[in-house]
Amino acid sequence: MPTHPDLTTDSHPRGAPGATVPAQGDDVEPTFETLQHQVALFARRAEQTRLGGVGQARNSMDRAAYLLLNRLDQEGPTGVKALAAGMGIDSSTVTRQVAPLVDAGLVSRTSHPEDGRAVVLELSARGAARLAQVRASRRALMALLTDGWSDAERETFCDLLTRFNEALSDLHAPLGPS
Protein backbone atom coordinates (compact mmCIF):
# COMPACT_ATOMS: atom_id res chain seq x y z
CA MET A 1 0.00 0.00 0.00
CA PRO A 2 1.33 3.47 -0.83
CA THR A 3 2.79 5.53 1.95
CA HIS A 4 1.40 8.92 2.85
CA PRO A 5 2.43 11.99 4.74
CA ASP A 6 2.08 11.90 8.49
CA LEU A 7 -1.59 12.48 9.21
CA THR A 8 -0.85 14.22 12.49
CA THR A 9 0.19 17.39 10.66
CA ASP A 10 -2.07 20.40 10.53
CA SER A 11 -2.91 20.15 6.84
CA HIS A 12 -4.52 17.48 4.71
CA PRO A 13 -1.94 15.36 2.85
CA ARG A 14 -3.47 16.47 -0.42
CA GLY A 15 -3.51 20.08 0.69
CA ALA A 16 -7.31 20.29 0.44
CA PRO A 17 -8.53 23.70 1.52
CA GLY A 18 -9.86 23.71 5.05
CA ALA A 19 -9.03 20.05 5.65
CA THR A 20 -7.18 20.16 8.94
CA VAL A 21 -6.48 17.58 11.57
CA PRO A 22 -7.67 18.66 15.01
CA ALA A 23 -5.00 19.55 17.52
CA GLN A 24 -4.12 17.16 20.32
CA GLY A 25 -5.06 17.91 23.89
CA ASP A 26 -8.06 19.14 25.83
CA ASP A 27 -9.51 21.17 22.98
CA VAL A 28 -10.07 18.19 20.66
CA GLU A 29 -13.18 18.65 18.55
CA PRO A 30 -15.80 16.31 20.10
CA THR A 31 -17.18 15.34 16.69
CA PHE A 32 -13.78 14.09 15.48
CA GLU A 33 -13.23 12.29 18.76
CA THR A 34 -16.59 10.54 18.44
CA LEU A 35 -15.98 9.80 14.75
CA GLN A 36 -12.56 8.21 15.26
CA HIS A 37 -13.92 6.11 18.13
CA GLN A 38 -17.02 4.98 16.20
CA VAL A 39 -14.92 4.07 13.15
CA ALA A 40 -12.64 1.98 15.39
CA LEU A 41 -15.66 0.21 16.91
CA PHE A 42 -17.17 -0.34 13.47
CA ALA A 43 -13.93 -1.85 12.16
CA ARG A 44 -13.71 -4.22 15.11
CA ARG A 45 -17.36 -5.26 14.92
CA ALA A 46 -17.24 -5.63 11.16
CA GLU A 47 -14.24 -7.92 11.49
CA GLN A 48 -15.91 -9.89 14.29
CA THR A 49 -19.05 -10.49 12.26
CA ARG A 50 -17.33 -10.07 8.87
CA LEU A 51 -20.66 -8.45 8.00
CA GLY A 52 -21.32 -11.78 6.37
CA GLY A 53 -25.06 -11.63 6.41
CA VAL A 54 -27.77 -13.82 7.85
CA GLY A 55 -28.99 -17.32 7.12
CA GLN A 56 -26.95 -20.03 5.44
CA ALA A 57 -24.61 -17.59 3.67
CA ARG A 58 -23.58 -15.89 6.94
CA ASN A 59 -19.79 -15.55 7.23
CA SER A 60 -19.27 -17.92 4.33
CA MET A 61 -17.24 -15.61 2.10
CA ASP A 62 -14.29 -13.55 3.21
CA ARG A 63 -13.93 -9.88 2.31
CA ALA A 64 -11.23 -10.40 -0.34
CA ALA A 65 -13.25 -13.07 -2.14
CA TYR A 66 -16.41 -10.98 -2.01
CA LEU A 67 -14.69 -7.89 -3.40
CA LEU A 68 -12.98 -9.86 -6.19
CA LEU A 69 -16.17 -11.65 -7.24
CA ASN A 70 -18.14 -8.43 -7.03
CA ARG A 71 -15.61 -6.62 -9.25
CA LEU A 72 -15.61 -9.42 -11.82
CA ASP A 73 -19.41 -9.35 -11.83
CA GLN A 74 -19.45 -5.60 -12.45
CA GLU A 75 -16.57 -5.44 -14.95
CA GLY A 76 -16.86 -8.75 -16.77
CA PRO A 77 -13.79 -10.72 -17.86
CA THR A 78 -10.74 -8.81 -16.66
CA GLY A 79 -6.99 -9.19 -16.77
CA VAL A 80 -5.10 -9.56 -13.53
CA LYS A 81 -3.31 -6.21 -13.90
CA ALA A 82 -6.52 -4.32 -14.68
CA LEU A 83 -8.32 -6.01 -11.79
CA ALA A 84 -5.49 -5.15 -9.42
CA ALA A 85 -5.40 -1.52 -10.58
CA GLY A 86 -9.17 -1.18 -10.23
CA MET A 87 -9.07 -2.57 -6.71
CA GLY A 88 -6.01 -0.59 -5.63
CA ILE A 89 -3.91 -3.67 -4.86
CA ASP A 90 -0.94 -5.25 -6.61
CA SER A 91 -1.11 -8.05 -9.17
CA SER A 92 0.57 -10.60 -6.90
CA THR A 93 -2.14 -10.02 -4.30
CA VAL A 94 -4.89 -10.57 -6.89
CA THR A 95 -3.15 -13.72 -8.09
CA ARG A 96 -2.86 -15.06 -4.54
CA GLN A 97 -6.45 -14.15 -3.62
CA VAL A 98 -8.01 -15.51 -6.80
CA ALA A 99 -6.29 -18.92 -6.64
CA PRO A 100 -8.73 -20.42 -4.11
CA LEU A 101 -11.65 -18.94 -6.07
CA VAL A 102 -10.44 -20.72 -9.19
CA ASP A 103 -9.96 -23.95 -7.20
CA ALA A 104 -13.52 -23.62 -5.87
CA GLY A 105 -14.91 -23.10 -9.37
CA LEU A 106 -16.10 -19.56 -8.63
CA VAL A 107 -13.74 -17.92 -11.13
CA SER A 108 -12.40 -19.21 -14.42
CA ARG A 109 -8.91 -18.37 -15.59
CA THR A 110 -8.15 -18.28 -19.31
CA SER A 111 -5.41 -16.95 -21.55
CA HIS A 112 -5.88 -13.53 -23.08
CA PRO A 113 -7.04 -13.96 -26.70
CA GLU A 114 -4.43 -11.50 -28.03
CA ASP A 115 -1.59 -12.20 -25.62
CA GLY A 116 -1.42 -15.82 -24.52
CA ARG A 117 0.95 -14.90 -21.67
CA ALA A 118 -1.68 -12.71 -19.99
CA VAL A 119 -4.43 -14.19 -17.82
CA VAL A 120 -8.09 -13.20 -18.00
CA LEU A 121 -10.32 -13.84 -15.00
CA GLU A 122 -14.07 -14.34 -15.33
CA LEU A 123 -16.85 -14.99 -12.86
CA SER A 124 -18.14 -18.52 -13.46
CA ALA A 125 -21.83 -19.43 -13.35
CA ARG A 126 -21.16 -21.05 -9.97
CA GLY A 127 -19.40 -17.88 -8.81
CA ALA A 128 -22.31 -15.71 -9.96
CA ALA A 129 -24.79 -17.92 -8.09
CA ARG A 130 -22.67 -17.88 -4.94
CA LEU A 131 -22.21 -14.11 -5.14
CA ALA A 132 -25.97 -13.64 -5.52
CA GLN A 133 -26.55 -15.78 -2.43
CA VAL A 134 -24.03 -13.81 -0.37
CA ARG A 135 -25.39 -10.47 -1.58
CA ALA A 136 -28.92 -11.50 -0.59
CA SER A 137 -27.68 -12.53 2.84
CA ARG A 138 -25.81 -9.25 3.29
CA ARG A 139 -28.83 -7.23 2.16
CA ALA A 140 -30.90 -9.10 4.77
CA LEU A 141 -28.31 -8.19 7.40
CA MET A 142 -28.39 -4.53 6.36
CA ALA A 143 -32.20 -4.58 6.60
CA LEU A 144 -31.97 -6.11 10.07
CA LEU A 145 -29.37 -3.60 11.27
CA THR A 146 -31.33 -0.63 9.97
CA ASP A 147 -34.74 -1.86 11.05
CA GLY A 148 -36.55 1.16 12.40
CA TRP A 149 -34.65 3.59 10.18
CA SER A 150 -36.56 5.59 7.62
CA ASP A 151 -35.75 5.24 3.92
CA ALA A 152 -34.31 8.76 4.07
CA GLU A 153 -32.00 7.77 6.95
CA ARG A 154 -30.79 4.70 5.05
CA GLU A 155 -30.15 6.81 1.94
CA THR A 156 -28.31 9.46 3.95
CA PHE A 157 -26.20 6.80 5.66
CA CYS A 158 -25.36 5.23 2.27
CA ASP A 159 -24.44 8.63 0.83
CA LEU A 160 -22.23 9.53 3.79
CA LEU A 161 -20.60 6.09 4.00
CA THR A 162 -19.89 6.19 0.26
CA ARG A 163 -18.36 9.64 0.63
CA PHE A 164 -16.27 8.46 3.61
CA ASN A 165 -15.04 5.39 1.69
CA GLU A 166 -14.16 7.55 -1.32
CA ALA A 167 -12.17 9.89 0.93
CA LEU A 168 -10.29 6.89 2.34
CA SER A 169 -9.65 5.62 -1.18
CA ASP A 170 -8.38 9.02 -2.31
CA LEU A 171 -6.10 9.22 0.73
CA HIS A 172 -4.55 5.85 -0.05
CA ALA A 173 -4.27 6.39 -3.80
CA PRO A 174 -0.73 6.75 -5.05
CA LEU A 175 0.43 10.33 -4.90
CA GLY A 176 0.86 11.80 -8.36
CA PRO A 177 3.88 13.68 -9.66
CA SER A 178 4.72 16.76 -7.63
C-alpha positions in Angstrom: 0.0 0.0 0.0 1.3 3.5 -0.8 2.8 5.5 1.9 1.4 8.9 2.8 2.4 12.0 4.7 2.1 11.9 8.5 -1.6 12.5 9.2 -0.9 14.2 12.5 0.2 17.4 10.7 -2.1 20.4 10.5 -2.9 20.1 6.8 -4.5 17.5 4.7 -1.9 15.4 2.8 -3.5 16.5 -0.4 -3.5 20.1 0.7 -7.3 20.3 0.4 -8.5 23.7 1.5 -9.9 23.7 5.1 -9.0 20.0 5.7 -7.2 20.2 8.9 -6.5 17.6 11.6 -7.7 18.7 15.0 -5.0 19.6 17.5 -4.1 17.2 20.3 -5.1 17.9 23.9 -8.1 19.1 25.8 -9.5 21.2 23.0 -10.1 18.2 20.7 -13.2 18.6 18.6 -15.8 16.3 20.1 -17.2 15.3 16.7 -13.8 14.1 15.5 -13.2 12.3 18.8 -16.6 10.5 18.4 -16.0 9.8 14.8 -12.6 8.2 15.3 -13.9 6.1 18.1 -17.0 5.0 16.2 -14.9 4.1 13.1 -12.6 2.0 15.4 -15.7 0.2 16.9 -17.2 -0.3 13.5 -13.9 -1.8 12.2 -13.7 -4.2 15.1 -17.4 -5.3 14.9 -17.2 -5.6 11.2 -14.2 -7.9 11.5 -15.9 -9.9 14.3 -19.1 -10.5 12.3 -17.3 -10.1 8.9 -20.7 -8.4 8.0 -21.3 -11.8 6.4 -25.1 -11.6 6.4 -27.8 -13.8 7.8 -29.0 -17.3 7.1 -26.9 -20.0 5.4 -24.6 -17.6 3.7 -23.6 -15.9 6.9 -19.8 -15.6 7.2 -19.3 -17.9 4.3 -17.2 -15.6 2.1 -14.3 -13.6 3.2 -13.9 -9.9 2.3 -11.2 -10.4 -0.3 -13.2 -13.1 -2.1 -16.4 -11.0 -2.0 -14.7 -7.9 -3.4 -13.0 -9.9 -6.2 -16.2 -11.6 -7.2 -18.1 -8.4 -7.0 -15.6 -6.6 -9.2 -15.6 -9.4 -11.8 -19.4 -9.4 -11.8 -19.4 -5.6 -12.5 -16.6 -5.4 -14.9 -16.9 -8.8 -16.8 -13.8 -10.7 -17.9 -10.7 -8.8 -16.7 -7.0 -9.2 -16.8 -5.1 -9.6 -13.5 -3.3 -6.2 -13.9 -6.5 -4.3 -14.7 -8.3 -6.0 -11.8 -5.5 -5.1 -9.4 -5.4 -1.5 -10.6 -9.2 -1.2 -10.2 -9.1 -2.6 -6.7 -6.0 -0.6 -5.6 -3.9 -3.7 -4.9 -0.9 -5.3 -6.6 -1.1 -8.1 -9.2 0.6 -10.6 -6.9 -2.1 -10.0 -4.3 -4.9 -10.6 -6.9 -3.1 -13.7 -8.1 -2.9 -15.1 -4.5 -6.5 -14.2 -3.6 -8.0 -15.5 -6.8 -6.3 -18.9 -6.6 -8.7 -20.4 -4.1 -11.6 -18.9 -6.1 -10.4 -20.7 -9.2 -10.0 -23.9 -7.2 -13.5 -23.6 -5.9 -14.9 -23.1 -9.4 -16.1 -19.6 -8.6 -13.7 -17.9 -11.1 -12.4 -19.2 -14.4 -8.9 -18.4 -15.6 -8.1 -18.3 -19.3 -5.4 -16.9 -21.6 -5.9 -13.5 -23.1 -7.0 -14.0 -26.7 -4.4 -11.5 -28.0 -1.6 -12.2 -25.6 -1.4 -15.8 -24.5 0.9 -14.9 -21.7 -1.7 -12.7 -20.0 -4.4 -14.2 -17.8 -8.1 -13.2 -18.0 -10.3 -13.8 -15.0 -14.1 -14.3 -15.3 -16.8 -15.0 -12.9 -18.1 -18.5 -13.5 -21.8 -19.4 -13.4 -21.2 -21.1 -10.0 -19.4 -17.9 -8.8 -22.3 -15.7 -10.0 -24.8 -17.9 -8.1 -22.7 -17.9 -4.9 -22.2 -14.1 -5.1 -26.0 -13.6 -5.5 -26.5 -15.8 -2.4 -24.0 -13.8 -0.4 -25.4 -10.5 -1.6 -28.9 -11.5 -0.6 -27.7 -12.5 2.8 -25.8 -9.2 3.3 -28.8 -7.2 2.2 -30.9 -9.1 4.8 -28.3 -8.2 7.4 -28.4 -4.5 6.4 -32.2 -4.6 6.6 -32.0 -6.1 10.1 -29.4 -3.6 11.3 -31.3 -0.6 10.0 -34.7 -1.9 11.1 -36.6 1.2 12.4 -34.7 3.6 10.2 -36.6 5.6 7.6 -35.8 5.2 3.9 -34.3 8.8 4.1 -32.0 7.8 7.0 -30.8 4.7 5.0 -30.2 6.8 1.9 -28.3 9.5 4.0 -26.2 6.8 5.7 -25.4 5.2 2.3 -24.4 8.6 0.8 -22.2 9.5 3.8 -20.6 6.1 4.0 -19.9 6.2 0.3 -18.4 9.6 0.6 -16.3 8.5 3.6 -15.0 5.4 1.7 -14.2 7.5 -1.3 -12.2 9.9 0.9 -10.3 6.9 2.3 -9.7 5.6 -1.2 -8.4 9.0 -2.3 -6.1 9.2 0.7 -4.6 5.8 0.0 -4.3 6.4 -3.8 -0.7 6.8 -5.1 0.4 10.3 -4.9 0.9 11.8 -8.4 3.9 13.7 -9.7 4.7 16.8 -7.6 
